[in-house]
Amino acid sequence: MEAILLEYAWVLVVLIVLEGLLAADNAVVMAVMVKHLPREQQRKALFYGLLGAFVFRFAALFMITFLVNIWQIQALGAIYLLFISIKNIMDQRKGEDTHPDAKKRKQSGFWMTVVKVELADIAFALDSMLAAVALAVTLPKLGNFDIGGINGGQFIVMLLGGIIGLVIMRFAARQFVVLLQKFPTLETAAFLIVGWVGVKLAVLTLSHPGLGILDESFPHSTLWQVTFWVVLVGIALSGYLAGVRNNKKKA
């Protein structure tokens, strides 16, 4: 029994780190999407975004066995993240418009911004819970009850990891808004990260047994996991260093 509890504790630690990183990605997206709003509206939009992240993550947690079996849902999440990544990067490239008010006219209003944030929350919730279930199901079953089609002990580990991830997001989102205002070039890096998470969801989709284009074990292989995190960290560092260089040039 002690060995099982130790295994649960270790997986919980790993899951907290993983959920924290995914929550930070979600917080970056929210920060980028709301930063054009006035400060007071930023706070409101972030509140709705965090509320949506909370609701969608827990909805995905209870529906995970259903979601895992429908590859089309994973595909839609991947397509949406790739869409907002490509669209926003292209919009930035077109940002040097000749009309001084062009950029202002293109910005979404408050409620449309909230809708975009909520759609991103859905995609990140799916990615977050798929990652959580992939870890949790490696644990031995604990207890004689199931929740949402998952063993009760495994479900509790996923629940705790998700809650801690949301707490991290709560404190990170506002800080990312400030950071993006200080280093505007991080916005491109943020949307590249969004696209890279979309690629991750696409890999999960292509390895789904219903498609079988990639090997089912590939998304959980050491090669893919290392590749994913190295690229993600590389994008973040490149964006930060570019921001620091730009700030020095302006000084």
N, C-alpha and C positions, 0 to 999 in steps of 0.2 A: 504493500500500500504506500509506504514512504517513497519508494522508487517512482511510483505513478505520480504522486504529488509533486516530486521534484521535476519530473518530466513536464507536468502541467505548468509549474512555475517558470521553467526555462522557456517554454513555448509562449507563455504570457509576456515575458520580457521581450522576446523577439517580435511578438505581435504588436506590443506597445511602440517599439522603435519603428516598425513598418507602418503602422497606422499614423504615427506622428509625422513620418515623412510624407505620406499620402495626404494627410490633413494640411501639411504645410503647402503642398502643391495646390490643393483646393483653395487655401487662403490666398496664395499668390494670384490665382485666377480671379477671385472675388475682388482683390485689391486693384488689379488692372482694370477690371470692368467698371468699377465705381469711381475711379480716381478723377474722372472728368466732371463729376457732380459737385455742387457746392458742399462745403464741409458738413452741414447739418444733414443734407440728404445722403451723404456718404455713410453717416452713422446709421441712418434708417435702412439704407440698402444693405449694409453689412449685417444689420440685425435680421432682416428678412432672409438674407443668404445663409446665415448661421442657423436660423430656425429651419430653413429648408434642408440644410445639410443634416441636421438632427433627425428630422422626420424621414427623409429619404434613406438615410443609413439604417435606421431601425426598421423601416418597411422592407428594405432589401435583406436585412438580417433574418426577418421572419419568413421571407419568401425565397430565400437563397436556393433551396432545393428545386424550386420551380424555375427560378431564373437560370440556374446552371444547365438545365436541360433544354433551354431555348436559345440556340446560338444566334438567332436573329436579333435578340435583345442586346447581346454583347456587340454584335455588328453595328447596331444603331448607335450605341455608346461610343464605339471607336470612330464611326463616321462623324458624329457630332463634334467630338474633341478635335479631330483632324480638320474639320470645316472651320471651327472658330480660330484654330491656330493659323491656318493658311490665310483665311479672310483678314484677320487682324494684322498679320505681317504684311500682306499686300496693301492694306489700307495705310499702314505706316510708310511704306515705300512711296505711296501716292500723296503722302502728307504735305510735301512741298508744293502745294497747290498755289496757283498764281493769285487767287482771290484770298484776301486776308481773313475773311470770315468763313472760308470753305470748311475748315476743320471743325469749326463750331457747329455748322449746319449739319455735319455728318454724325455728330454725337447723338446717342440715343437719349430719350427722356428718362425720367425717374422710373416709371413703371415698366417700360420696355427693358431698361437695365436690370430691374429686379427679375423679370421673366428670363432674361439671358443667364443671369446668375443661377436661377433655380434649375434651368436645363443643364448647366454645367454641373450643378450639385448632383443631379440624377446620374450623370455619367461617372462622376467620381465616386458616388455611393456604390455603384455597381462594381467598379474596379476595386474599391476598398473591401467590400464584402467577399468578392471572389478571392482576393488575396488572403483574407482572414479564414475563409472556409478551407482553402488549400493547406493552410498551416494546421488548423484545428483538427481536420479529419485524420491527420497523421498520429494524433493522440489515441491511446487506448480508451475505450468507453468507460465512463464513470457514472454510476447511478443507473437506475432501471427505468428512466423516463426520457421521452423525446420532446423536443420543442421545434416546431417548424420542420419536422423531418430529420432533425439532427439530434444526436445524443445530448442529454441535458448538461453533462460536464463540459463537452466540447462547445456547446452553445454559450455557456457562462463565460468561458475563456474569450470567445469572440465578442461577447457583450462588453466585457471589461476593457478589452483592447479598443473597441469602438468608442466607448465613453471617454477614455483617456485621450484618444485621437481628437475628439470633438473639443475637449478642454484645451488642447494645444492649439487647435484652430481658432478658438475663441480669443486667445491672447495674441495669436500671430497675425490675424487678418489686418487689424488696425496698424500694426507695426509695419507691415508690408506696404500699406498705402503711403506711410511716411517715407519709407525707403525708396519707393518708386518716384516720389516727388524729388528726392535728393539725387537719385541716379536714374534719370529717364531711360537710359539705354537698357536697363534691366527689363523694361517692358517687352522688348523683342525676345530676350532670353526666357521670360516667363511664358510667352506664347509658344516658343520652341519646346519648352518643357511640356506644355499642354499637348502639343502634337506628338511628342515622344511617348507620353502616357497613352495617347490614342493608338500609337503603334503597338504598345504593349497589349491593349485590349484587342487589337486586330490579330495579334499573334495568338491570344487565347481563343479567339473566334476560329481561326484557321486550324487550330489543333483540337477543336471540339469533335467528339466522336461522330457527330452528325455530318461533319464535312470531311474530316480525315485528311486535309491537305498537308498539315504538318503532323509530326508524331505527337501523340497525346501527352507524352512526358516532357516535351521540349520546353514549354513555358516555365516548368519548375526545375529545369536542369541548371547546373552550376554555370555552364557557359552562358546561357541567356540571362540569368540573374546578374552575373558579374558585368556582362555587356550593358545591360539596362542601367545599372546604378553608376557605372563608370561614365557612360554617355551623359546621364542626367546631371551628375556632379560637374562634369566638364562644361556643360552648357551654362550651369549656374555660375561657375567660376569665371568663365569667359565673359559673361554679361557683367559681372561685378567689376572685373579688371578693366573692361571697356569703359564702364561708368567712372571709375577712378581716374583713368587717363583723360577722359573728356573734361572732368572737373578741374584737373590740373591745368589743362589748356586754357580753360576759361578764367582761371585765377590770375 
